[in-house]
Structure formats: structure tokens, C-alpha cells
């Protein structure tokens, strides 16, 4: 499973119903499972992003399906970063010329 960091910001719609954000997070976890994605952690944050999630997915297609599902709900906009563990990074470094 690949690990991803998902950065999120509330949309206008999401802010209007911000009191439902934890319930929406539960719904997002359920939607993630339906496409084979696991939301390991979700944090609500201060600063540039309203939320940060740590997500595992079998491939980019599953992660993209999950991201489109979130976007379709209209409450959050996301930016996704591929994250590498120390072991994964060490394998990558063996290929560096």
C-alpha cells in the first residue's frame, strides 16, 4: 500500500456546515473503504490547511476515485502528496546515479 498525505481546505459549502465536519469525516472514511483506501488519520489544523489526512491506497487509481468522491460532495478541496517511508526512500536512493 502506498501512503499519501492529503491536505484539505473547506469550501464555502463546507464552512456553512462546519459543525458537521466530524460526521463528514466518518462518511469519508466509509467512502474510502468502498474503493480500497484506508484513512489512517485525520487532523483538523490551523494555518494554511484546515485538515491533514494520512491515507493508504493500493494504487493511484483508487486514491483518485476517493479524491473525486470527496470533491463531488462539495465540502472540501484537496491536494495530495505521495509520502515515502524510510525503507521506501532507501530503495529509491539505490537507483540514484
C-alpha positions in Angstrom: 0.0 0.0 0.0 1.3 3.5 -0.9 1.0 6.3 1.7 -0.3 9.7 0.8 -0.7 13.0 2.7 -4.0 14.7 1.8 -4.2 18.4 2.6 -7.7 19.8 2.7 -9.4 23.2 2.8 -13.1 23.8 3.4 -15.2 25.1 0.6 -17.8 27.8 1.2 -20.4 25.0 1.5 -18.2 23.1 3.9 -17.8 26.2 6.1 -21.5 26.8 6.2 -22.0 23.4 7.8 -18.7 23.2 9.7 -20.4 21.7 12.7 -20.9 18.5 10.7 -17.2 18.2 9.8 -16.5 15.2 12.2 -19.6 13.4 10.8 -18.4 14.1 7.3 -15.0 12.7 8.2 -16.7 9.4 9.2 -18.6 9.4 5.9 -15.3 10.0 4.1 -13.7 7.0 5.9 -16.6 4.8 4.8 -16.4 6.1 1.2 -12.6 5.4 1.2 -13.1 1.8 2.3 -15.5 1.3 -0.6 -12.7 2.0 -3.1 -10.0 0.1 -1.2 -8.5 3.2 0.5 -7.8 3.5 4.2 -7.8 6.8 6.0 -5.3 6.1 8.8 -5.6 9.5 10.5 -7.4 12.8 10.0 -6.4 16.0 11.8 -8.1 19.4 11.8 -5.4 22.0 11.7 -4.7 25.7 12.0 -2.8 27.6 9.3 -2.8 27.2 5.5 -4.8 23.9 5.6 -8.0 23.1 7.5 -7.3 19.3 7.6 -4.5 16.9 7.0 -5.1 13.2 6.5 -2.8 10.2 6.2 -4.2 7.8 3.7 -3.1 4.4 2.3 -4.2 3.2 -1.1 -3.3 0.2 -3.3 -2.7 2.5 -6.3 -3.2 6.0 -7.7 -6.5 4.9 -9.4 -8.1 4.0 -6.1 -6.8 7.2 -4.5 -8.1 9.3 -7.4 -11.6 7.6 -7.1 -11.6 8.5 -3.4 -10.5 12.1 -4.2 -13.2 12.6 -6.8 -15.8 11.2 -4.3 -14.7 13.8 -1.8 -14.7 16.6 -4.4 -18.2 15.6 -5.5 -19.6 16.1 -2.0 -18.5 19.8 -2.3 -17.3 20.4 1.2 -13.5 20.2 0.8 -10.8 20.8 -1.8 -7.7 18.7 -1.5 -4.1 18.5 -2.5 -2.4 15.1 -2.4 1.2 14.3 -1.8 2.8 10.9 -2.2 4.7 10.0 1.0 7.6 7.5 1.3 8.7 5.6 4.4 12.4 5.4 5.3 12.6 1.9 3.7 10.9 3.1 0.5 13.3 6.1 0.3 16.3 3.8 0.9 15.2 1.7 -2.1 14.8 4.8 -4.2 18.3 6.0 -3.3 19.8 2.8 -4.5 18.7 3.9 -8.0 20.2 7.3 -7.8 23.3 7.7 -10.1 
